[in-house]
């Protein structure tokens, strides 16, 4: 059961088709060129689900330049209320994962986190924890994609050098969310069967 302010904002200001509320089970789907993916999610307690988040309107004030990735977002987002506060769960569904796609997933998670922070401000929700999940069918990570060009193995000046294999296997995603401000998001890879 949501508090009065959250109920008011949801009913007065948010499009009813945008957010699903209070279900204990969601069937999240993604259609890709490589096939159809389904994830059945069971969740306890008070929650809000934005299924097909990547196909819905988001905040219009972001700089949508391709370099910063703010035009992207994850496939699904769920806010779960627990006794310790609200948890943001972000879900990206992929057919195959590799080094390049990992960087794309990181950008989608950053953009979605920032966008969800804006939505949560309107809803009066403070996010206490953030978790990211990537479903995939095939793992195609490799140690170095281009050993003939050493510049490809170094980060640009002023940028953090990210090892996609290490982040993927350690379950931690490091994303920049401000000047000298980095968010470490717990990440779980979920291998799917197609």
Secondary structure, DSSP 8 states (H G I E B T S, - for coil): ---HHHHHHHHHTS-TTT-EES-SEEEEEEEETTEEEEEEEE--SSEEEETTGGGS---S-S---TTTTTT---SEEEEEEETTEEEEEEEEE-SEE-HHHHHHHHHHHHHHHHHHHHHHHHHT--EEEEEEEEEESEE---S-S-TT-GGGGS--TTS----HHHHHHHTEEEEEEETTEEEEEEEEEEE---
